[in-house]
Amino acid sequence: MCYEEGIGQNVYVGTFFIGDSKFSVYDEMSRQLRRMGWKCVKKSQLTSCDFVLGDRFAIPYHLLRCESLPAHSFFHGTRWINYFQGSHKITLKASMTEILRQADSTHTEWLPRSFVLGGDPEKVCDERALFADSAIRDPSALWIIKPSSGGKGQDILLIRSTEVVKFVETLKPTSKRRYVAQLYVDRPLLVSQNRKFDIRVWVLLISPNYTIFAFSKGCCRTASSAYNLSDLTNVSSHLTNHCLQDGHLDDGEYEVSNEISFDKIELYAKKEMNVESLLGCILPQMTNIIVRSLLAVKTQLEVSENEQFRCFQLLGYDFIVDVNFRVWLLEINGSPGVAERYLEELVQKMQGVLTRTKSAAYPESSIWDVNKSEFVELWREGYPLPEGLIL
């Protein structure tokens, strides 16, 4: 605990701890907290601080569970931790696939057909035989292979169904590394110069009072090269990750940082696609997917009111829209990067949500307005569950 002398009394000063991992969101949060007069404490004082901005897999929940804070502390006797224990179940691609298939009967409407490959055969189901069989039955299909724990577009492979059997044979029978083979959305909506784009939405989850928010200003990440199905080796044509586009000859040629804001993509769709409202079509779909996916793991993530802490986590949802304006979930990131233009205001708004939730009741907008900068409430404890969830 940290106190400063006031006029005739000691004044409680908010304290926080930040881990060693370099994550722009929590670096920015640390900067803003310092600016507001908060004190950063050493690791040895972690159990006595109000905000724990820890390293994802090194947070001592067992210790924090036993260390209470005084009622006059900043959050009235509790603290915030920046990751949910067990959130990897929804951010690792293999477990995400398994959970969503089991927990939601509507998953085929928004999750591309997927197969989980590899892993310890004594603990998990390896679906390589099912994958090979599916490829044989659908010889014209394309597939994207991703490491379960991979990030930033690393070690991703695009193959045709005719290559699947050979690929499966290259996997070691006892390989413990897991992969997900996902049906490639090969008819995506395209922007200028016939380029592919995906959509990043930043989602904030908090608990107790399990509540799901989305940041109103999402981002469309564009490819540098024209979409070309005849060449699956051209990464800049098929994968929109910034780290893969960086350094390409046309990187930033059409948009700054290869990014299009939601309001700009709406204008483009009206002008070039003759669509009255692209956002009016896709925002409800993204809301539905976000809510369903996080409710699928609710029983594993929610924090009891009796705990000595509360949890929050910023997640990065990646979507793609096909030519029929259907939205598909690609993956969920547990430590997402945030577009530089939104970083400061996103963190400010996130801290605003966390500060307001010191009390049980707090008003939040439930209307997703991309012209505003705010966190929109999508679902909270007490709302009805969507049909099709099997919890």
C-alpha positions in Angstrom: 0.0 0.0 0.0 1.2 3.5 -0.7 0.2 6.7 1.2 1.1 10.3 0.7 0.7 13.0 3.3 -2.3 15.2 2.8 -3.6 18.1 5.0 -3.9 16.5 8.4 -4.2 13.0 7.0 -2.6 10.3 4.9 -4.0 10.0 1.4 -4.1 6.6 -0.3 -2.2 6.6 -3.7 -3.1 4.0 -6.4 -0.3 1.6 -7.1 0.4 -0.8 -10.0 2.9 -3.4 -11.0 4.0 -4.0 -14.7 5.8 -7.1 -15.9 8.7 -7.5 -18.2 6.9 -8.5 -21.4 6.7 -5.7 -24.0 3.1 -5.2 -24.8 2.1 -1.8 -26.2 -1.3 -1.7 -24.4 0.1 -2.1 -20.9 3.1 0.0 -21.6 0.6 2.8 -22.5 -1.5 2.0 -19.5 1.6 2.3 -17.3 2.4 5.7 -18.9 -1.1 7.0 -18.3 -1.2 5.7 -14.7 2.1 7.4 -13.9 0.8 10.7 -15.4 -2.2 10.5 -13.1 0.1 10.1 -10.1 0.0 6.4 -9.6 3.0 4.7 -8.2 4.8 1.7 -9.9 5.9 -0.9 -7.4 8.5 -3.6 -7.5 7.7 -7.3 -8.0 8.2 -7.9 -4.3 5.2 -5.6 -3.6 3.0 -7.1 -6.3 0.5 -8.5 -3.8 -0.2 -5.1 -2.3 -1.0 -3.1 -5.5 -4.3 -2.1 -7.1 -3.4 -2.9 -10.7 -1.5 -6.0 -11.7 -0.3 -5.6 -15.3 1.6 -8.9 -15.2 3.2 -11.2 -17.8 0.5 -13.5 -19.1 1.8 -16.8 -17.8 3.6 -15.5 -14.7 0.8 -14.0 -12.6 0.8 -15.5 -9.1 -3.0 -15.9 -8.8 -2.5 -18.3 -5.8 -0.8 -15.5 -3.9 -3.1 -12.7 -4.9 -6.0 -14.9 -3.9 -4.7 -14.9 -0.3 -3.7 -11.2 0.0 -6.5 -8.8 0.7 -6.4 -5.0 0.4 -7.9 -2.5 2.8 -11.4 -1.3 2.2 -10.0 2.3 1.7 -7.8 1.1 -1.2 -8.4 2.5 -4.7 -10.8 -0.2 -5.7 -12.3 -0.6 -2.2 -10.6 -3.7 -1.1 -10.0 -5.5 -4.4 -7.6 -5.2 -7.3 -7.6 -5.7 -11.1 -5.5 -8.3 -12.9 -4.9 -7.9 -16.6 -5.4 -11.6 -17.7 -7.9 -14.3 -16.9 -6.5 -17.5 -15.6 -7.3 -20.0 -18.3 -7.9 -17.5 -21.1 -5.5 -19.5 -23.2 -8.4 -22.0 -23.7 -10.0 -19.5 -26.1 -6.8 -17.8 -27.5 -4.9 -21.0 -28.5 -6.3 -21.9 -31.9 -6.6 -25.6 -31.2 -8.5 -25.4 -27.9 -10.6 -22.5 -29.3 -11.7 -24.7 -32.2 -12.5 -27.6 -29.9 -14.4 -25.5 -27.4 -16.5 -23.6 -30.0 -17.4 -26.8 -31.9 -18.6 -28.4 -28.6 -20.3 -25.5 -27.0 -22.3 -23.9 -29.8 -24.5 -25.6 -32.3 -24.4 -22.6 -34.6 -20.6 -22.6 -35.0 -20.7 -23.8 -38.6 -22.4 -20.5 -39.5 -19.4 -18.4 -38.5 -16.4 -20.6 -37.8 -14.7 -22.1 -41.0 -14.6 -25.9 -41.1 -11.5 -26.8 -39.0 -9.5 -29.8 -37.9 -7.0 -30.0 -35.0 -3.8 -31.8 -35.8 -1.0 -33.1 -33.6 -0.6 -33.0 -29.8 -0.1 -35.7 -27.3 -2.2 -38.6 -28.5 -2.8 -39.7 -24.9 -4.4 -36.4 -24.0 -6.0 -34.9 -27.1 -7.7 -36.1 -30.3 -5.7 -35.8 -33.4 -7.9 -35.2 -36.4 -5.4 -35.6 -39.3 -7.3 -38.6 -40.7 -10.5 -36.7 -40.7 -8.7 -33.8 -42.3 -7.3 -36.0 -45.1 -10.7 -37.6 -45.7 -12.4 -34.1 -45.9 -9.8 -33.0 -48.4 -10.3 -36.0 -50.6 -14.1 -35.4 -50.6 -13.6 -31.7 -51.5 -10.6 -31.7 -53.9 -11.1 -28.0 -54.9 -10.9 -26.6 -51.4 -8.0 -24.6 -50.1 -6.7 -24.8 -46.5 -4.7 -22.6 -44.2 -2.6 -24.4 -41.6 -1.7 -22.5 -38.4 0.3 -23.4 -35.3 -2.0 -23.4 -32.4 0.2 -21.1 -30.4 1.6 -19.1 -33.3 1.3 -15.4 -33.8 2.2 -12.6 -36.2 1.6 -14.9 -39.2 4.6 -17.1 -38.4 4.7 -20.7 -39.8 1.4 -20.4 -41.6 0.9 -22.6 -44.7 -1.6 -22.4 -47.5 -2.2 -25.6 -49.4 -4.7 -27.2 -51.8 -6.8 -30.3 -51.0 -4.6 -32.2 -53.4 -1.6 -31.6 -51.2 -3.3 -32.5 -47.9 -2.4 -36.2 -47.8 1.2 -35.4 -48.5 1.2 -32.7 -45.8 -0.4 -35.0 -43.2 2.3 -37.7 -43.9 5.0 -35.1 -43.0 3.6 -34.6 -39.5 5.4 -36.7 -37.0 3.0 -39.3 -35.4 4.1 -38.3 -31.9 4.5 -34.6 -32.5 3.2 -32.7 -29.5 3.0 -29.4 -31.4 -0.6 -28.7 -32.3 -1.9 -27.1 -35.5 -5.3 -26.1 -36.8 -6.2 -26.7 -40.5 -8.9 -24.3 -41.4 -10.9 -24.1 -44.6 -9.6 -21.0 -46.4 -12.2 -18.4 -47.1 -11.3 -18.2 -50.8 -14.0 -15.7 -51.9 -13.3 -12.7 -49.6 -14.7 -9.3 -50.0 -12.0 -7.1 -51.6 -11.0 -3.4 -51.5 -9.3 -1.2 -54.1 -6.8 -2.9 -56.4 -8.6 -6.2 -55.7 -6.9 -6.6 -52.3 -7.9 -8.8 -49.4 -8.6 -7.4 -46.0 -9.5 -8.7 -42.5 -11.0 -7.0 -39.5 -9.5 -6.5 -36.1 -11.9 -5.8 -33.2 -10.6 -5.1 -29.7 -12.8 -6.8 -27.1 -12.6 -6.1 -23.3 -13.8 -8.9 -20.9 -14.2 -8.2 -17.2 -15.4 -10.4 -14.3 -17.0 -10.6 -11.7 -20.3 -9.4 -13.3 -19.1 -11.2 -16.5 -19.3 -8.4 -19.0 -18.2 -8.2 -22.7 -17.3 -4.9 -24.4 -16.1 -4.0 -27.9 -14.1 -0.9 -28.7 -16.2 1.0 -31.2 -13.3 1.8 -33.6 -12.1 -1.4 -35.2 -9.6 -1.6 -38.0 -9.5 -3.2 -41.4 -6.0 -4.6 -42.2 -5.3 -4.7 -45.9 -2.9 -6.8 -48.1 -0.3 -5.1 -50.2 -0.8 -7.2 -53.3 -3.8 -8.1 -55.4 -5.6 -11.2 -54.3 -4.5 -14.2 -56.5 -5.7 -17.7 -55.9 -3.3 -19.1 -58.5 -0.3 -18.2 -56.3 -0.6 -19.4 -52.7 3.0 -18.6 -52.0 2.6 -14.8 -52.2 2.2 -13.9 -48.5 1.4 -10.3 -49.2 -1.6 -11.3 -51.2 -3.2 -13.7 -48.7 -2.1 -12.7 -45.2 -2.7 -9.3 -43.8 -0.6 -9.4 -40.6 1.4 -6.1 -40.4 4.6 -7.9 -39.7 4.2 -9.9 -43.0 3.3 -6.8 -45.0 6.1 -4.7 -43.6 8.9 -4.3 -46.1 6.8 -5.2 -49.1 7.3 -2.9 -52.1 3.7 -1.7 -51.9 3.4 -1.6 -48.1 1.5 1.6 -47.3 1.0 2.4 -50.9 -2.8 2.5 -50.8 -3.4 3.2 -47.1 -1.2 4.5 -44.3 0.1 1.4 -42.4 -2.2 -0.8 -44.6 -5.2 0.1 -42.4 -8.7 1.3 -43.2 -10.9 2.6 -40.4 -14.5 1.5 -40.0 -15.9 4.8 -41.2 -13.7 4.7 -44.3 -14.6 1.1 -45.2 -18.3 2.1 -44.9 -17.8 5.0 -47.4 -15.9 2.7 -49.7 -18.6 0.0 -49.7 -21.3 2.6 -50.5 -19.4 4.0 -53.4 -17.6 1.0 -54.9 -19.8 -1.9 -53.8 -23.2 -0.2 -54.0 -23.9 -1.4 -50.5 -26.2 0.7 -48.4 -24.5 -0.1 -45.1 -21.7 -2.7 -44.9 -21.3 -2.0 -41.1 -25.0 -2.4 -40.6 -24.6 -5.9 -42.0 -21.4 -7.0 -40.3 -21.5 -5.4 -36.9 -24.4 -7.5 -35.6 -22.6 -10.6 -36.9 -19.4 -9.7 -35.2 -21.3 -9.0 -32.0 -23.0 -12.4 -32.1 -19.7 -14.2 -32.6 -17.9 -12.3 -29.9 -20.6 -12.9 -27.4 -21.0 -16.6 -28.3 -17.3 -17.3 -28.1 -16.8 -15.7 -24.7 -19.9 -17.3 -23.3 -18.6 -20.7 -24.4 -15.8 -20.3 -21.9 -17.7 -18.4 -19.2 -17.7 -21.1 -16.6 -13.9 -21.5 -17.0 -13.1 -17.8 -16.8 -15.6 -16.1 -14.6 -14.2 -14.8 -11.3 -16.2 -15.3 -8.1 -17.4 -12.3 -6.1 -15.5 -13.8 -3.1 -12.1 -13.5 -4.8 -9.6 -10.9 -3.7 -9.2 -9.7 -7.3 -11.1 -8.9 -10.4 -9.9 -9.8 -13.9 -9.9 -7.9 -17.2 -8.4 -8.8 -20.5 -8.1 -7.1 -23.9 -8.6 -9.6 -26.7 -8.1 -9.1 -30.4 -10.7 -10.7 -32.6 -9.8 -11.3 -36.3 -12.6 -11.6 -38.8 -13.0 -11.9 -42.5 -16.0 -11.0 -44.7 -16.9 -13.1 -47.8 -18.5 -11.9 -51.0 -21.9 -12.7 -49.5 -21.2 -10.4 -46.6 -21.0 -13.3 -44.1 -18.6 -12.7 -41.3 -16.2 -15.6 -40.3 -14.1 -15.8 -37.1 -10.4 -16.5 -37.9 -8.8 -16.4 -34.5 -8.7 -14.7 -31.1 -5.6 -13.0 -29.8 -4.8 -12.9 -26.1 -2.2 -10.1 -26.3 -3.3 -8.1 -29.3 -1.4 -5.2 -30.8 -3.4 -2.0 -31.2 -3.3 0.4 -34.1 -1.1 3.3 -33.1 -3.8 5.9 -33.9 -6.2 4.3 -31.4 -3.8 3.2 -28.7 -3.9 6.2 -26.3 -7.7 6.6 -26.5 -8.4 2.9 -26.3 -6.4 2.6 -23.1 -8.0 5.8 -21.7 -11.5 4.3 -22.3 -10.5 0.9 -20.9 -9.3 2.5 -17.7 -12.5 4.5 -17.6 -14.5 1.2 -17.7 -12.4 -0.4 -15.0 -12.6 2.7 -12.7 -16.4 3.0 -13.1 -16.9 -0.6 -12.2 -15.7 0.0 -8.7 -19.4 0.2 -8.1 -21.8 -2.6 -9.1 -23.9 -0.4 -11.4 -22.4 1.6 -14.2 -24.0 2.9 -17.5 -22.4 1.9 -20.8 -23.5 2.4 -24.3 -25.0 -0.6 -26.0 -25.1 1.0 -29.4 -22.1 0.4 -31.6 -21.4 3.8 -33.1 -18.1 3.8 -35.1 -18.0 7.6 -35.1 -17.5 7.6 -31.3 -14.5 6.4 -29.3 -15.9 4.2 -26.6 -16.3 0.6 -25.3 -19.7 -0.7 -26.3 -21.4 -3.2 -23.9 -22.3 -6.3 -25.9 -23.4 -8.6 -23.1 -23.4 -8.7 -19.3 -24.5 -11.1 -16.5 -28.2 -11.3 -16.4 -28.7 -10.9 -20.2 -30.4 -13.9 -21.9 -28.1 -16.5 -23.5 -28.1 -16.9 -27.3 -29.9 -20.0 -28.6 -27.6 -22.8 -29.6 -25.1 -22.5 -26.7 -24.5 -25.8 -24.9 -23.0 -24.9 -21.6 
